[in-house]
Amino acid sequence: MAPEVQSERERKRVVSSAFAAVSDYLGNTPTIARTSYVNPRVVDLYRDGVTIPKSSLPRLQRHLPIHGKVERAVLRMLKSD
């Protein structure tokens, strides 16, 4: 479940922050990440309170590639929708 975010303003801030992180990771802008890389259902699921459990995600390690594990976790989340 998503962390308890009470206001629409806070939810928008979290989504915007997520797009900034994705765009930084991909070397693009948040707009490109939003329109070309992130499935809009991910944002819809977040707004409905569905997220990837932290236990499904690898610990962030600076020099090791982890994107495959994260992508698989997102795909599992989308398939369970």
mmCIF file as gemmi writes it, N, C-alpha and C atoms, coordinates in Angstrom:
data_model
loop_
_atom_site.group_PDB
_atom_site.id
_atom_site.type_symbol
_atom_site.label_atom_id
_atom_site.label_alt_id
_atom_site.label_comp_id
_atom_site.label_asym_id
_atom_site.label_entity_id
_atom_site.label_seq_id
_atom_site.pdbx_PDB_ins_code
_atom_site.Cartn_x
_atom_site.Cartn_y
_atom_site.Cartn_z
_atom_site.occupancy
_atom_site.B_iso_or_equiv
_atom_site.pdbx_formal_charge
_atom_site.auth_seq_id
_atom_site.auth_asym_id
_atom_site.pdbx_PDB_model_num
ATOM 1 N N . MET Axp A 1 ? 0.835 -1.186 0 1 0 ? 1 A 1
ATOM 2 C CA . MET Axp A 1 ? 0 0 0 1 0 ? 1 A 1
ATOM 3 C C . MET Axp A 1 ? 0.88 1.251 0 1 0 ? 1 A 1
ATOM 4 N N . ALA Axp A 2 ? 0.328 2.31 -0.528 1 0 ? 2 A 1
ATOM 5 C CA . ALA Axp A 2 ? 1.055 3.577 -0.583 1 0 ? 2 A 1
ATOM 6 C C . ALA Axp A 2 ? 1.158 4.172 0.814 1 0 ? 2 A 1
ATOM 7 N N . PRO Axp A 3 ? 2.224 4.928 1.051 1 0 ? 3 A 1
ATOM 8 C CA . PRO Axp A 3 ? 2.283 5.631 2.324 1 0 ? 3 A 1
ATOM 9 C C . PRO Axp A 3 ? 1.074 6.538 2.436 1 0 ? 3 A 1
ATOM 10 N N . GLU Axp A 4 ? 0.638 6.771 3.643 1 0 ? 4 A 1
ATOM 11 C CA . GLU Axp A 4 ? -0.55 7.594 3.811 1 0 ? 4 A 1
ATOM 12 C C . GLU Axp A 4 ? -0.249 9.038 3.447 1 0 ? 4 A 1
ATOM 13 N N . VAL Axp A 5 ? -0.753 9.427 2.3 1 0 ? 5 A 1
ATOM 14 C CA . VAL Axp A 5 ? -0.608 10.792 1.812 1 0 ? 5 A 1
ATOM 15 C C . VAL Axp A 5 ? -2.006 11.376 1.817 1 0 ? 5 A 1
ATOM 16 N N . GLN Axp A 6 ? -2.187 12.396 2.6 1 0 ? 6 A 1
ATOM 17 C CA . GLN Axp A 6 ? -3.534 12.89 2.844 1 0 ? 6 A 1
ATOM 18 C C . GLN Axp A 6 ? -4.077 13.814 1.758 1 0 ? 6 A 1
ATOM 19 N N . SER Axp A 7 ? -3.274 14.692 1.251 1 0 ? 7 A 1
ATOM 20 C CA . SER Axp A 7 ? -3.802 15.716 0.352 1 0 ? 7 A 1
ATOM 21 C C . SER Axp A 7 ? -3.468 15.416 -1.108 1 0 ? 7 A 1
ATOM 22 N N . GLU Axp A 8 ? -4.297 15.926 -1.979 1 0 ? 8 A 1
ATOM 23 C CA . GLU Axp A 8 ? -4.039 15.808 -3.42 1 0 ? 8 A 1
ATOM 24 C C . GLU Axp A 8 ? -2.742 16.527 -3.773 1 0 ? 8 A 1
ATOM 25 N N . ARG Axp A 9 ? -2.492 17.625 -3.108 1 0 ? 9 A 1
ATOM 26 C CA . ARG Axp A 9 ? -1.251 18.383 -3.352 1 0 ? 9 A 1
ATOM 27 C C . ARG Axp A 9 ? -0.025 17.524 -3.045 1 0 ? 9 A 1
ATOM 28 N N . GLU Axp A 10 ? -0.072 16.793 -1.922 1 0 ? 10 A 1
ATOM 29 C CA . GLU Axp A 10 ? 1.052 15.928 -1.553 1 0 ? 10 A 1
ATOM 30 C C . GLU Axp A 10 ? 1.191 14.772 -2.55 1 0 ? 10 A 1
ATOM 31 N N . ARG Axp A 11 ? 0.074 14.196 -2.98 1 0 ? 11 A 1
ATOM 32 C CA . ARG Axp A 11 ? 0.138 13.122 -3.98 1 0 ? 11 A 1
ATOM 33 C C . ARG Axp A 11 ? 0.774 13.627 -5.268 1 0 ? 11 A 1
ATOM 34 N N . LYS Axp A 12 ? 0.406 14.81 -5.696 1 0 ? 12 A 1
ATOM 35 C CA . LYS Axp A 12 ? 0.998 15.39 -6.909 1 0 ? 12 A 1
ATOM 36 C C . LYS Axp A 12 ? 2.494 15.609 -6.736 1 0 ? 12 A 1
ATOM 37 N N . ARG Axp A 13 ? 2.913 16.037 -5.54 1 0 ? 13 A 1
ATOM 38 C CA . ARG Axp A 13 ? 4.324 16.254 -5.273 1 0 ? 13 A 1
ATOM 39 C C . ARG Axp A 13 ? 5.09 14.941 -5.342 1 0 ? 13 A 1
ATOM 40 N N . VAL Axp A 14 ? 4.514 13.878 -4.795 1 0 ? 14 A 1
ATOM 41 C CA . VAL Axp A 14 ? 5.166 12.571 -4.819 1 0 ? 14 A 1
ATOM 42 C C . VAL Axp A 14 ? 5.292 12.068 -6.258 1 0 ? 14 A 1
ATOM 43 N N . VAL Axp A 15 ? 4.232 12.196 -7.043 1 0 ? 15 A 1
ATOM 44 C CA . VAL Axp A 15 ? 4.264 11.759 -8.447 1 0 ? 15 A 1
ATOM 45 C C . VAL Axp A 15 ? 5.291 12.574 -9.221 1 0 ? 15 A 1
ATOM 46 N N . SER Axp A 16 ? 5.303 13.874 -9.015 1 0 ? 16 A 1
ATOM 47 C CA . SER Axp A 16 ? 6.27 14.739 -9.703 1 0 ? 16 A 1
ATOM 48 C C . SER Axp A 16 ? 7.697 14.361 -9.33 1 0 ? 16 A 1
ATOM 49 N N . SER Axp A 17 ? 7.917 14.082 -8.06 1 0 ? 17 A 1
ATOM 50 C CA . SER Axp A 17 ? 9.239 13.672 -7.595 1 0 ? 17 A 1
ATOM 51 C C . SER Axp A 17 ? 9.653 12.344 -8.223 1 0 ? 17 A 1
ATOM 52 N N . ALA Axp A 18 ? 8.701 11.439 -8.369 1 0 ? 18 A 1
ATOM 53 C CA . ALA Axp A 18 ? 9.001 10.144 -8.997 1 0 ? 18 A 1
ATOM 54 C C . ALA Axp A 18 ? 9.396 10.337 -10.459 1 0 ? 18 A 1
ATOM 55 N N . PHE Axp A 19 ? 8.692 11.199 -11.173 1 0 ? 19 A 1
ATOM 56 C CA . PHE Axp A 19 ? 9.051 11.45 -12.564 1 0 ? 19 A 1
ATOM 57 C C . PHE Axp A 19 ? 10.419 12.115 -12.678 1 0 ? 19 A 1
ATOM 58 N N . ALA Axp A 20 ? 10.752 12.975 -11.733 1 0 ? 20 A 1
ATOM 59 C CA . ALA Axp A 20 ? 12.076 13.6 -11.734 1 0 ? 20 A 1
ATOM 60 C C . ALA Axp A 20 ? 13.159 12.54 -11.523 1 0 ? 20 A 1
ATOM 61 N N . ALA Axp A 21 ? 12.91 11.59 -10.617 1 0 ? 21 A 1
ATOM 62 C CA . ALA Axp A 21 ? 13.89 10.524 -10.359 1 0 ? 21 A 1
ATOM 63 C C . ALA Axp A 21 ? 14.046 9.621 -11.58 1 0 ? 21 A 1
ATOM 64 N N . VAL Axp A 22 ? 12.937 9.261 -12.217 1 0 ? 22 A 1
ATOM 65 C CA . VAL Axp A 22 ? 12.991 8.414 -13.416 1 0 ? 22 A 1
ATOM 66 C C . VAL Axp A 22 ? 13.732 9.134 -14.531 1 0 ? 22 A 1
ATOM 67 N N . SER Axp A 23 ? 13.416 10.407 -14.724 1 0 ? 23 A 1
ATOM 68 C CA . SER Axp A 23 ? 14.072 11.15 -15.808 1 0 ? 23 A 1
ATOM 69 C C . SER Axp A 23 ? 15.565 11.292 -15.555 1 0 ? 23 A 1
ATOM 70 N N . ASP Axp A 24 ? 15.942 11.489 -14.301 1 0 ? 24 A 1
ATOM 71 C CA . ASP Axp A 24 ? 17.358 11.577 -13.963 1 0 ? 24 A 1
ATOM 72 C C . ASP Axp A 24 ? 18.05 10.248 -14.27 1 0 ? 24 A 1
ATOM 73 N N . TYR Axp A 25 ? 17.422 9.166 -13.899 1 0 ? 25 A 1
ATOM 74 C CA . TYR Axp A 25 ? 17.981 7.833 -14.133 1 0 ? 25 A 1
ATOM 75 C C . TYR Axp A 25 ? 18.146 7.564 -15.628 1 0 ? 25 A 1
ATOM 76 N N . LEU Axp A 26 ? 17.153 7.995 -16.423 1 0 ? 26 A 1
ATOM 77 C CA . LEU Axp A 26 ? 17.177 7.736 -17.865 1 0 ? 26 A 1
ATOM 78 C C . LEU Axp A 26 ? 17.933 8.806 -18.653 1 0 ? 26 A 1
ATOM 79 N N . GLY Axp A 27 ? 18.263 9.917 -18.014 1 0 ? 27 A 1
ATOM 80 C CA . GLY Axp A 27 ? 18.966 10.99 -18.713 1 0 ? 27 A 1
ATOM 81 C C . GLY Axp A 27 ? 18.061 11.781 -19.626 1 0 ? 27 A 1
ATOM 82 N N . ASN Axp A 28 ? 16.822 11.962 -19.198 1 0 ? 28 A 1
ATOM 83 C CA . ASN Axp A 28 ? 15.848 12.716 -19.97 1 0 ? 28 A 1
ATOM 84 C C . ASN Axp A 28 ? 15.161 13.726 -19.071 1 0 ? 28 A 1
ATOM 85 N N . THR Axp A 29 ? 14.131 14.364 -19.608 1 0 ? 29 A 1
ATOM 86 C CA . THR Axp A 29 ? 13.345 15.315 -18.837 1 0 ? 29 A 1
ATOM 87 C C . THR Axp A 29 ? 12.163 14.592 -18.19 1 0 ? 29 A 1
ATOM 88 N N . PRO Axp A 30 ? 11.588 15.18 -17.126 1 0 ? 30 A 1
ATOM 89 C CA . PRO Axp A 30 ? 10.395 14.578 -16.539 1 0 ? 30 A 1
ATOM 90 C C . PRO Axp A 30 ? 9.24 14.439 -17.536 1 0 ? 30 A 1
ATOM 91 N N . THR Axp A 31 ? 9.108 15.373 -18.442 1 0 ? 31 A 1
ATOM 92 C CA . THR Axp A 31 ? 8.042 15.282 -19.445 1 0 ? 31 A 1
ATOM 93 C C . THR Axp A 31 ? 8.241 14.079 -20.35 1 0 ? 31 A 1
ATOM 94 N N . ILE Axp A 32 ? 9.457 13.84 -20.795 1 0 ? 32 A 1
ATOM 95 C CA . ILE Axp A 32 ? 9.74 12.67 -21.638 1 0 ? 32 A 1
ATOM 96 C C . ILE Axp A 32 ? 9.494 11.393 -20.849 1 0 ? 32 A 1
ATOM 97 N N . ALA Axp A 33 ? 9.906 11.372 -19.585 1 0 ? 33 A 1
ATOM 98 C CA . ALA Axp A 33 ? 9.663 10.186 -18.753 1 0 ? 33 A 1
ATOM 99 C C . ALA Axp A 33 ? 8.169 9.92 -18.636 1 0 ? 33 A 1
ATOM 100 N N . ARG Axp A 34 ? 7.397 10.968 -18.425 1 0 ? 34 A 1
ATOM 101 C CA . ARG Axp A 34 ? 5.942 10.835 -18.262 1 0 ? 34 A 1
ATOM 102 C C . ARG Axp A 34 ? 5.279 10.354 -19.554 1 0 ? 34 A 1
ATOM 103 N N . THR Axp A 35 ? 5.681 10.918 -20.678 1 0 ? 35 A 1
ATOM 104 C CA . THR Axp A 35 ? 4.987 10.611 -21.936 1 0 ? 35 A 1
ATOM 105 C C . THR Axp A 35 ? 5.519 9.386 -22.656 1 0 ? 35 A 1
ATOM 106 N N . SER Axp A 36 ? 6.761 9.01 -22.393 1 0 ? 36 A 1
ATOM 107 C CA . SER Axp A 36 ? 7.365 7.945 -23.193 1 0 ? 36 A 1
ATOM 108 C C . SER Axp A 36 ? 7.802 6.71 -22.418 1 0 ? 36 A 1
ATOM 109 N N . TYR Axp A 37 ? 8.057 6.823 -21.128 1 0 ? 37 A 1
ATOM 110 C CA . TYR Axp A 37 ? 8.66 5.708 -20.415 1 0 ? 37 A 1
ATOM 111 C C . TYR Axp A 37 ? 7.804 5.101 -19.31 1 0 ? 37 A 1
ATOM 112 N N . VAL Axp A 38 ? 7.018 5.898 -18.642 1 0 ? 38 A 1
ATOM 113 C CA . VAL Axp A 38 ? 6.262 5.399 -17.491 1 0 ? 38 A 1
ATOM 114 C C . VAL Axp A 38 ? 4.828 5.109 -17.914 1 0 ? 38 A 1
ATOM 115 N N . ASN Axp A 39 ? 4.405 3.867 -17.681 1 0 ? 39 A 1
ATOM 116 C CA . ASN Axp A 39 ? 3.035 3.479 -17.981 1 0 ? 39 A 1
ATOM 117 C C . ASN Axp A 39 ? 2.102 4.298 -17.088 1 0 ? 39 A 1
ATOM 118 N N . PRO Axp A 40 ? 1.118 4.99 -17.663 1 0 ? 40 A 1
ATOM 119 C CA . PRO Axp A 40 ? 0.226 5.826 -16.85 1 0 ? 40 A 1
ATOM 120 C C . PRO Axp A 40 ? -0.523 5.036 -15.778 1 0 ? 40 A 1
ATOM 121 N N . ARG Axp A 41 ? -0.669 3.737 -15.97 1 0 ? 41 A 1
ATOM 122 C CA . ARG Axp A 41 ? -1.347 2.924 -14.953 1 0 ? 41 A 1
ATOM 123 C C . ARG Axp A 41 ? -0.572 2.901 -13.65 1 0 ? 41 A 1
ATOM 124 N N . VAL Axp A 42 ? 0.753 3.081 -13.704 1 0 ? 42 A 1
ATOM 125 C CA . VAL Axp A 42 ? 1.553 3.114 -12.481 1 0 ? 42 A 1
ATOM 126 C C . VAL Axp A 42 ? 1.088 4.274 -11.601 1 0 ? 42 A 1
ATOM 127 N N . VAL Axp A 43 ? 0.877 5.436 -12.196 1 0 ? 43 A 1
ATOM 128 C CA . VAL Axp A 43 ? 0.411 6.605 -11.446 1 0 ? 43 A 1
ATOM 129 C C . VAL Axp A 43 ? -1.013 6.371 -10.958 1 0 ? 43 A 1
ATOM 130 N N . ASP Axp A 44 ? -1.861 5.811 -11.806 1 0 ? 44 A 1
ATOM 131 C CA . ASP Axp A 44 ? -3.239 5.517 -11.396 1 0 ? 44 A 1
ATOM 132 C C . ASP Axp A 44 ? -3.271 4.559 -10.211 1 0 ? 44 A 1
ATOM 133 N N . LEU Axp A 45 ? -2.431 3.528 -10.264 1 0 ? 45 A 1
ATOM 134 C CA . LEU Axp A 45 ? -2.373 2.577 -9.158 1 0 ? 45 A 1
ATOM 135 C C . LEU Axp A 45 ? -1.9 3.255 -7.878 1 0 ? 45 A 1
ATOM 136 N N . TYR Axp A 46 ? -0.895 4.117 -7.985 1 0 ? 46 A 1
ATOM 137 C CA . TYR Axp A 46 ? -0.424 4.851 -6.799 1 0 ? 46 A 1
ATOM 138 C C . TYR Axp A 46 ? -1.564 5.667 -6.203 1 0 ? 46 A 1
ATOM 139 N N . ARG Axp A 47 ? -2.297 6.357 -7.046 1 0 ? 47 A 1
ATOM 140 C CA . ARG Axp A 47 ? -3.412 7.181 -6.553 1 0 ? 47 A 1
ATOM 141 C C . ARG Axp A 47 ? -4.494 6.323 -5.899 1 0 ? 47 A 1
ATOM 142 N N . ASP Axp A 48 ? -4.577 5.051 -6.318 1 0 ? 48 A 1
ATOM 143 C CA . ASP Axp A 48 ? -5.522 4.118 -5.704 1 0 ? 48 A 1
ATOM 144 C C . ASP Axp A 48 ? -4.943 3.427 -4.472 1 0 ? 48 A 1
ATOM 145 N N . GLY Axp A 49 ? -3.691 3.754 -4.124 1 0 ? 49 A 1
ATOM 146 C CA . GLY Axp A 49 ? -3.074 3.19 -2.934 1 0 ? 49 A 1
ATOM 147 C C . GLY Axp A 49 ? -2.257 1.937 -3.171 1 0 ? 49 A 1
ATOM 148 N N . VAL Axp A 50 ? -1.999 1.58 -4.428 1 0 ? 50 A 1
ATOM 149 C CA . VAL Axp A 50 ? -1.238 0.376 -4.749 1 0 ? 50 A 1
ATOM 150 C C . VAL Axp A 50 ? 0.197 0.771 -5.084 1 0 ? 50 A 1
ATOM 151 N N . THR Axp A 51 ? 1.142 0.145 -4.393 1 0 ? 51 A 1
ATOM 152 C CA . THR Axp A 51 ? 2.563 0.365 -4.672 1 0 ? 51 A 1
ATOM 153 C C . THR Axp A 51 ? 3.289 -0.966 -4.606 1 0 ? 51 A 1
ATOM 154 N N . ILE Axp A 52 ? 4.549 -0.935 -4.955 1 0 ? 52 A 1
ATOM 155 C CA . ILE Axp A 52 ? 5.395 -2.122 -4.862 1 0 ? 52 A 1
ATOM 156 C C . ILE Axp A 52 ? 5.873 -2.221 -3.418 1 0 ? 52 A 1
ATOM 157 N N . PRO Axp A 53 ? 5.71 -3.38 -2.801 1 0 ? 53 A 1
ATOM 158 C CA . PRO Axp A 53 ? 6.218 -3.515 -1.432 1 0 ? 53 A 1
ATOM 159 C C . PRO Axp A 53 ? 7.733 -3.316 -1.386 1 0 ? 53 A 1
ATOM 160 N N . LYS Axp A 54 ? 8.2 -2.624 -0.375 1 0 ? 54 A 1
ATOM 161 C CA . LYS Axp A 54 ? 9.648 -2.383 -0.261 1 0 ? 54 A 1
ATOM 162 C C . LYS Axp A 54 ? 10.423 -3.686 -0.227 1 0 ? 54 A 1
ATOM 163 N N . SER Axp A 55 ? 9.808 -4.727 0.303 1 0 ? 55 A 1
ATOM 164 C CA . SER Axp A 55 ? 10.503 -6.018 0.371 1 0 ? 55 A 1
ATOM 165 C C . SER Axp A 55 ? 10.764 -6.602 -1.013 1 0 ? 55 A 1
ATOM 166 N N . SER Axp A 56 ? 10.038 -6.129 -2.034 1 0 ? 56 A 1
ATOM 167 C CA . SER Axp A 56 ? 10.236 -6.599 -3.411 1 0 ? 56 A 1
ATOM 168 C C . SER Axp A 56 ? 11.336 -5.851 -4.134 1 0 ? 56 A 1
ATOM 169 N N . LEU Axp A 57 ? 11.796 -4.765 -3.563 1 0 ? 57 A 1
ATOM 170 C CA . LEU Axp A 57 ? 12.794 -3.928 -4.219 1 0 ? 57 A 1
ATOM 171 C C . LEU Axp A 57 ? 14.18 -4.188 -3.653 1 0 ? 57 A 1
ATOM 172 N N . PRO Axp A 58 ? 15.184 -4.141 -4.52 1 0 ? 58 A 1
ATOM 173 C CA . PRO Axp A 58 ? 16.556 -4.299 -4.02 1 0 ? 58 A 1
ATOM 174 C C . PRO Axp A 58 ? 16.976 -3.055 -3.26 1 0 ? 58 A 1
ATOM 175 N N . ARG Axp A 59 ? 17.928 -3.232 -2.368 1 0 ? 59 A 1
ATOM 176 C CA . ARG Axp A 59 ? 18.495 -2.061 -1.701 1 0 ? 59 A 1
ATOM 177 C C . ARG Axp A 59 ? 19.235 -1.24 -2.743 1 0 ? 59 A 1
ATOM 178 N N . LEU Axp A 60 ? 19.112 0.058 -2.638 1 0 ? 60 A 1
ATOM 179 C CA . LEU Axp A 60 ? 19.789 0.943 -3.58 1 0 ? 60 A 1
ATOM 180 C C . LEU Axp A 60 ? 21.289 0.867 -3.343 1 0 ? 60 A 1
ATOM 181 N N . GLN Axp A 61 ? 21.985 0.499 -4.377 1 0 ? 61 A 1
ATOM 182 C CA . GLN Axp A 61 ? 23.44 0.417 -4.305 1 0 ? 61 A 1
ATOM 183 C C . GLN Axp A 61 ? 23.991 1.249 -5.45 1 0 ? 61 A 1
ATOM 184 N N . ARG Axp A 62 ? 24.857 2.149 -5.132 1 0 ? 62 A 1
ATOM 185 C CA . ARG Axp A 62 ? 25.333 3.125 -6.105 1 0 ? 62 A 1
ATOM 186 C C . ARG Axp A 62 ? 25.882 2.554 -7.403 1 0 ? 62 A 1
ATOM 187 N N . HIS Axp A 63 ? 26.652 1.508 -7.339 1 0 ? 63 A 1
ATOM 188 C CA . HIS Axp A 63 ? 27.372 1.087 -8.529 1 0 ? 63 A 1
ATOM 189 C C . HIS Axp A 63 ? 26.87 -0.21 -9.146 1 0 ? 63 A 1
ATOM 190 N N . LEU Axp A 64 ? 25.811 -0.761 -8.604 1 0 ? 64 A 1
ATOM 191 C CA . LEU Axp A 64 ? 25.299 -2.011 -9.157 1 0 ? 64 A 1
ATOM 192 C C . LEU Axp A 64 ? 24.005 -1.75 -9.917 1 0 ? 64 A 1
ATOM 193 N N . PRO Axp A 65 ? 23.838 -2.366 -11.079 1 0 ? 65 A 1
ATOM 194 C CA . PRO Axp A 65 ? 22.59 -2.17 -11.815 1 0 ? 65 A 1
ATOM 195 C C . PRO Axp A 65 ? 21.444 -2.882 -11.098 1 0 ? 65 A 1
ATOM 196 N N . ILE Axp A 66 ? 20.396 -2.134 -10.817 1 0 ? 66 A 1
ATOM 197 C CA . ILE Axp A 66 ? 19.238 -2.724 -10.147 1 0 ? 66 A 1
ATOM 198 C C . ILE Axp A 66 ? 17.966 -2.541 -10.958 1 0 ? 66 A 1
ATOM 199 N N . HIS Axp A 67 ? 18.054 -1.838 -12.081 1 0 ? 67 A 1
ATOM 200 C CA . HIS Axp A 67 ? 16.83 -1.495 -12.795 1 0 ? 67 A 1
ATOM 201 C C . HIS Axp A 67 ? 16.047 -2.722 -13.238 1 0 ? 67 A 1
ATOM 202 N N . GLY Axp A 68 ? 16.685 -3.825 -13.553 1 0 ? 68 A 1
ATOM 203 C CA . GLY Axp A 68 ? 15.959 -5.029 -13.972 1 0 ? 68 A 1
ATOM 204 C C . GLY Axp A 68 ? 15.034 -5.533 -12.89 1 0 ? 68 A 1
ATOM 205 N N . LYS Axp A 69 ? 15.495 -5.53 -11.636 1 0 ? 69 A 1
ATOM 206 C CA . LYS Axp A 69 ? 14.659 -5.982 -10.519 1 0 ? 69 A 1
ATOM 207 C C . LYS Axp A 69 ? 13.487 -5.038 -10.302 1 0 ? 69 A 1
ATOM 208 N N . VAL Axp A 70 ? 13.746 -3.753 -10.415 1 0 ? 70 A 1
ATOM 209 C CA . VAL Axp A 70 ? 12.679 -2.769 -10.238 1 0 ? 70 A 1
ATOM 210 C C . VAL Axp A 70 ? 11.654 -2.909 -11.368 1 0 ? 70 A 1
ATOM 211 N N . GLU Axp A 71 ? 12.118 -3.051 -12.595 1 0 ? 71 A 1
ATOM 212 C CA . GLU Axp A 71 ? 11.205 -3.205 -13.728 1 0 ? 71 A 1
ATOM 213 C C . GLU Axp A 71 ? 10.347 -4.452 -13.572 1 0 ? 71 A 1
ATOM 214 N N . ARG Axp A 72 ? 10.946 -5.556 -13.11 1 0 ? 72 A 1
ATOM 215 C CA . ARG Axp A 72 ? 10.162 -6.781 -12.892 1 0 ? 72 A 1
ATOM 216 C C . ARG Axp A 72 ? 9.107 -6.572 -11.806 1 0 ? 72 A 1
ATOM 217 N N . ALA Axp A 73 ? 9.452 -5.833 -10.759 1 0 ? 73 A 1
ATOM 218 C CA . ALA Axp A 73 ? 8.487 -5.549 -9.696 1 0 ? 73 A 1
ATOM 219 C C . ALA Axp A 73 ? 7.326 -4.71 -10.226 1 0 ? 73 A 1
ATOM 220 N N . VAL Axp A 74 ? 7.626 -3.739 -11.073 1 0 ? 74 A 1
ATOM 221 C CA . VAL Axp A 74 ? 6.562 -2.919 -11.677 1 0 ? 74 A 1
ATOM 222 C C . VAL Axp A 74 ? 5.677 -3.771 -12.57 1 0 ? 74 A 1
ATOM 223 N N . LEU Axp A 75 ? 6.278 -4.647 -13.375 1 0 ? 75 A 1
ATOM 224 C CA . LEU Axp A 75 ? 5.477 -5.521 -14.232 1 0 ? 75 A 1
ATOM 225 C C . LEU Axp A 75 ? 4.567 -6.431 -13.42 1 0 ? 75 A 1
ATOM 226 N N . ARG Axp A 76 ? 5.082 -6.979 -12.307 1 0 ? 76 A 1
ATOM 227 C CA . ARG Axp A 76 ? 4.224 -7.799 -11.45 1 0 ? 76 A 1
ATOM 228 C C . ARG Axp A 76 ? 3.06 -6.979 -10.91 1 0 ? 76 A 1
ATOM 229 N N . MET Axp A 77 ? 3.327 -5.728 -10.519 1 0 ? 77 A 1
ATOM 230 C CA . MET Axp A 77 ? 2.274 -4.863 -10.002 1 0 ? 77 A 1
ATOM 231 C C . MET Axp A 77 ? 1.218 -4.611 -11.072 1 0 ? 77 A 1
ATOM 232 N N . LEU Axp A 78 ? 1.667 -4.335 -12.304 1 0 ? 78 A 1
ATOM 233 C CA . LEU Axp A 78 ? 0.719 -4.055 -13.384 1 0 ? 78 A 1
ATOM 234 C C . LEU Axp A 78 ? -0.081 -5.302 -13.751 1 0 ? 78 A 1
ATOM 235 N N . LYS Axp A 79 ? 0.535 -6.473 -13.717 1 0 ? 79 A 1
ATOM 236 C CA . LYS Axp A 79 ? -0.18 -7.7 -14.043 1 0 ? 79 A 1
ATOM 237 C C . LYS Axp A 79 ? -1.221 -8.05 -12.995 1 0 ? 79 A 1
ATOM 238 N N . SER Axp A 80 ? -0.985 -7.656 -11.744 1 0 ? 80 A 1
ATOM 239 C CA . SER Axp A 80 ? -1.944 -7.981 -10.687 1 0 ? 80 A 1
ATOM 240 C C . SER Axp A 80 ? -3.105 -7.015 -10.675 1 0 ? 80 A 1
ATOM 241 N N . ASP Axp A 81 ? -3.018 -5.95 -11.46 1 0 ? 81 A 1
ATOM 242 C CA . ASP Axp A 81 ? -4.077 -4.931 -11.513 1 0 ? 81 A 1
ATOM 243 C C . ASP Axp A 81 ? -5.292 -5.475 -12.2 1 0 ? 81 A 1
